[in-house]
Amino acid sequence: MTGGVPEAARTVFGERVELAERFAELLQEHGIRRGLIGPRELDRLWERHLLNSAVIAELLPPQSRVVDVGSGAGLPGIPLAIARPDLTLTLLEPMARRVTWLQEVITELALTVEVVRGRAEEGPVRERLADQDVVTARAVAPMERLAKWSLPLLRQDGLLLAMKGESAAEELERDAAAIAAVGGGRGEVKSCGVGVLDVPTTVVVVERVAAARTSSGRRRETRRARKERGR
């Protein structure tokens, strides 16, 4: 580590590593007081939070439209925005005080990122943020609920990337039927940051393979599908 910044951070963030360093400083200065992180997290901000989040960028196609559901302190959204400026990122967060934090960070770091206050399961949010390429989530909910909330935000073939722990495979197997019921594919567990991080990030990847069903049992078209049909 040089100057407080891990060498891995220089690999992951490249020429934008100074933005990542400033984000780490903001979390260190304000994170505990504003209820964003716990006291024990200060000594592992880089490994457990910034780098752990940023390495999932390797799963994101170029120019992706991404919604970070339940963004909280801005994880993984802010590290992704720093590492991948080609992304069109929206941070979705229901708590007003955390929305304020996210807006302050975006202004401080001069990032081109949108913040939306709300929950993924709310109708107006689904309408506003429909047809995304990728939805990310970190420590938000079990896969059953997360898929139900998040898959409707995705276009057909879009990806849900859920950051999980050691029990990811067990959780995916347990909730496979529930995921399929809301239009998700089989799902797989991937490791990100292999060879860069001491402990790679575990991500459950679920593709949206079917449109959501209406209460009548019919498939609901996505906004993009309606546009294409109308051409």
C-alpha positions as CSV (number, residue, x, y, z in Angstrom):
1,M,0.0,0.0,0.0
2,T,1.3,3.4,-1.0
3,G,0.0,6.7,0.5
4,G,-2.9,4.8,2.1
5,V,-4.2,3.5,-1.3
6,P,-3.9,-0.2,-1.9
7,E,-2.1,-1.2,-5.1
8,A,-5.2,-3.2,-6.1
9,A,-7.1,0.1,-6.2
10,R,-4.7,1.5,-8.8
11,T,-5.3,-1.6,-10.9
12,V,-9.1,-1.4,-10.5
13,F,-9.7,2.3,-10.8
14,G,-6.7,3.3,-13.0
15,E,-6.3,7.0,-13.6
16,R,-9.5,7.7,-11.6
17,V,-8.0,6.2,-8.4
18,E,-8.0,9.7,-6.8
19,L,-11.7,9.8,-7.0
20,A,-11.9,6.5,-5.2
21,E,-9.5,7.8,-2.6
22,R,-11.7,10.8,-2.0
23,F,-14.8,8.6,-1.7
24,A,-13.0,6.5,0.9
25,E,-12.2,9.7,2.8
26,L,-15.8,10.8,2.7
27,L,-16.9,7.5,4.1
28,Q,-14.3,7.7,6.8
29,E,-15.2,11.2,7.8
30,H,-19.0,10.9,7.7
31,G,-19.9,7.2,7.4
32,I,-20.3,6.3,11.1
33,R,-22.0,9.6,12.2
34,R,-24.5,9.4,9.4
35,G,-25.3,5.7,9.9
36,L,-23.8,4.5,6.6
37,I,-21.2,2.1,7.9
38,G,-20.3,0.5,11.3
39,P,-17.3,1.5,13.4
40,R,-15.5,-1.8,12.6
41,E,-15.6,-1.0,8.9
42,L,-13.2,1.9,8.9
43,D,-10.1,-0.2,8.8
44,R,-11.4,-2.2,5.8
45,L,-13.1,0.4,3.6
46,W,-11.0,-0.4,0.6
47,E,-11.1,-4.2,0.7
48,R,-14.6,-4.8,2.0
49,H,-16.4,-1.9,0.3
50,L,-14.8,0.0,-2.5
51,L,-12.8,-2.7,-4.2
52,N,-15.3,-5.4,-3.4
53,S,-17.9,-3.3,-5.2
54,A,-15.8,-2.0,-8.1
55,V,-14.7,-5.4,-9.4
56,I,-18.2,-6.5,-10.4
57,A,-17.6,-4.0,-13.3
58,E,-16.1,-7.0,-15.1
59,L,-19.6,-8.4,-15.5
60,L,-21.0,-5.2,-17.0
61,P,-21.2,-4.8,-20.8
62,P,-19.9,-1.5,-22.3
63,Q,-22.4,1.5,-22.2
64,S,-24.8,-0.4,-19.9
65,R,-27.7,1.3,-18.2
66,V,-27.5,0.3,-14.6
67,V,-29.7,0.7,-11.5
68,D,-28.1,0.2,-8.1
69,V,-31.1,-1.0,-5.9
70,G,-30.9,0.0,-2.2
71,S,-27.7,1.9,-2.8
72,G,-27.3,3.0,0.8
73,A,-23.8,4.5,1.2
74,G,-23.4,4.2,-2.5
75,L,-22.2,0.6,-2.7
76,P,-21.7,-0.7,-5.3
77,G,-22.9,2.2,-7.3
78,I,-20.3,4.9,-6.6
79,P,-17.3,2.6,-7.0
80,L,-18.8,1.4,-10.3
81,A,-19.3,5.0,-11.5
82,I,-15.7,5.8,-10.7
83,A,-14.3,2.6,-12.3
84,R,-16.6,2.7,-15.3
85,P,-17.5,6.2,-16.5
86,D,-19.1,4.7,-19.6
87,L,-22.0,3.4,-17.6
88,T,-25.3,5.2,-17.2
89,L,-25.9,4.8,-13.5
90,T,-28.9,5.4,-11.3
91,L,-28.8,5.0,-7.5
92,L,-32.1,3.9,-6.1
93,E,-32.5,4.5,-2.4
94,P,-35.7,4.9,-0.2
95,M,-34.2,6.8,2.8
96,A,-34.1,10.6,2.6
97,R,-31.0,11.0,4.6
98,R,-29.1,8.5,2.4
99,V,-30.4,10.2,-0.7
100,T,-28.9,13.4,0.6
101,W,-25.6,11.7,1.2
102,L,-25.5,10.2,-2.3
103,Q,-26.3,13.6,-3.9
104,E,-23.5,15.2,-1.8
105,V,-21.0,12.5,-2.9
106,I,-21.9,12.9,-6.6
107,T,-21.5,16.6,-6.4
108,E,-18.2,16.3,-4.5
109,L,-16.8,13.8,-7.0
110,A,-18.4,15.5,-10.1
111,L,-19.9,12.2,-11.2
112,T,-22.6,11.9,-13.8
113,V,-25.0,9.8,-11.8
114,E,-28.7,10.1,-11.1
115,V,-30.2,9.5,-7.6
116,V,-33.8,8.4,-7.3
117,R,-35.6,8.2,-4.0
118,G,-37.9,5.1,-3.9
119,R,-38.1,1.4,-3.8
120,A,-37.8,-1.0,-6.7
121,E,-41.2,-2.5,-6.1
122,E,-43.1,0.8,-6.4
123,G,-45.1,1.3,-9.6
124,P,-43.8,4.8,-10.4
125,V,-40.2,3.7,-9.9
126,R,-40.7,0.7,-12.2
127,E,-42.2,2.9,-14.9
128,R,-39.5,5.5,-14.6
129,L,-36.6,3.0,-14.5
130,A,-37.9,0.4,-16.9
131,D,-35.8,-1.6,-19.4
132,Q,-32.4,-1.4,-17.7
133,D,-29.5,-3.5,-18.9
134,V,-28.3,-4.3,-15.4
135,V,-29.6,-4.1,-11.8
136,T,-27.0,-4.3,-9.0
137,A,-27.7,-5.0,-5.3
138,R,-25.5,-5.4,-2.2
139,A,-26.9,-6.9,1.0
140,V,-30.4,-5.8,0.1
141,A,-32.6,-9.0,0.6
142,P,-32.7,-12.8,0.0
143,M,-32.8,-13.7,-3.7
144,E,-36.5,-14.6,-3.7
145,R,-37.5,-11.0,-2.7
146,L,-34.6,-9.4,-4.6
147,A,-35.6,-11.1,-7.9
148,K,-39.3,-10.1,-7.4
149,W,-38.3,-6.5,-6.9
150,S,-35.5,-6.1,-9.4
151,L,-36.3,-8.2,-12.5
152,P,-39.2,-6.0,-13.5
153,L,-36.7,-3.1,-13.9
154,L,-34.7,-5.1,-16.5
155,R,-35.1,-5.4,-20.3
156,Q,-35.5,-8.9,-21.8
157,D,-32.0,-10.6,-21.3
158,G,-31.0,-8.0,-18.8
159,L,-28.9,-9.1,-15.8
160,L,-29.5,-8.9,-12.0
161,L,-26.1,-8.9,-10.2
162,A,-26.6,-9.6,-6.5
163,M,-23.5,-9.4,-4.3
164,K,-23.6,-12.3,-1.8
165,G,-21.6,-14.2,0.7
166,E,-20.3,-17.7,1.1
167,S,-23.8,-19.2,1.0
168,A,-24.6,-17.7,-2.4
169,A,-25.0,-21.1,-4.1
170,E,-27.3,-22.5,-1.4
171,E,-29.4,-19.4,-1.6
172,L,-29.7,-19.5,-5.3
173,E,-30.7,-23.2,-5.2
174,R,-33.2,-22.6,-2.4
175,D,-34.9,-19.7,-4.3
176,A,-34.6,-21.0,-7.8
177,A,-38.4,-21.7,-8.2
178,A,-39.3,-18.3,-6.9
179,I,-36.8,-16.6,-9.2
180,A,-38.2,-18.5,-12.2
181,A,-41.8,-17.5,-11.2
182,V,-40.9,-13.9,-11.7
183,G,-39.2,-14.3,-15.0
184,G,-35.6,-15.1,-14.0
185,G,-33.3,-17.7,-15.6
186,R,-31.4,-20.5,-13.9
187,G,-28.8,-18.2,-12.4
188,E,-25.2,-18.8,-11.6
189,V,-22.6,-17.8,-9.0
190,K,-19.5,-16.0,-10.3
191,S,-16.3,-14.7,-8.6
192,C,-15.1,-11.2,-9.5
193,G,-11.6,-9.7,-8.9
194,V,-9.8,-13.1,-9.0
195,G,-6.1,-12.4,-8.9
196,V,-6.7,-8.8,-7.8
197,L,-8.4,-9.2,-4.4
198,D,-7.3,-11.5,-1.6
199,V,-11.0,-12.5,-1.3
200,P,-12.9,-12.2,-4.6
201,T,-16.4,-10.8,-4.7
202,T,-19.2,-13.4,-5.0
203,V,-22.0,-12.4,-7.3
204,V,-25.2,-14.2,-8.1
205,V,-26.1,-13.5,-11.8
206,V,-29.7,-13.9,-12.9
207,E,-30.8,-13.2,-16.5
208,R,-34.3,-11.9,-17.1
209,V,-35.6,-14.5,-19.6
210,A,-39.4,-13.9,-19.5
211,A,-41.6,-10.9,-19.2
212,A,-43.5,-10.3,-16.0
213,R,-47.0,-11.7,-15.8
214,T,-50.0,-9.5,-15.2
215,S,-52.7,-10.5,-12.6
216,S,-54.6,-12.1,-15.5
217,G,-51.6,-14.3,-16.3
218,R,-50.7,-12.6,-19.5
219,R,-47.2,-11.4,-20.2
220,R,-46.6,-7.6,-19.7
221,E,-44.5,-6.0,-22.4
222,T,-41.6,-3.9,-21.5
223,R,-41.4,-0.3,-22.6
224,R,-38.8,-1.1,-25.2
225,A,-40.9,-4.0,-26.6
226,R,-43.9,-1.6,-27.0
227,K,-41.7,0.9,-28.9
228,E,-40.4,-1.8,-31.2
229,R,-43.8,-3.2,-31.9
230,G,-45.1,0.3,-32.8
231,R,-42.4,0.9,-35.4
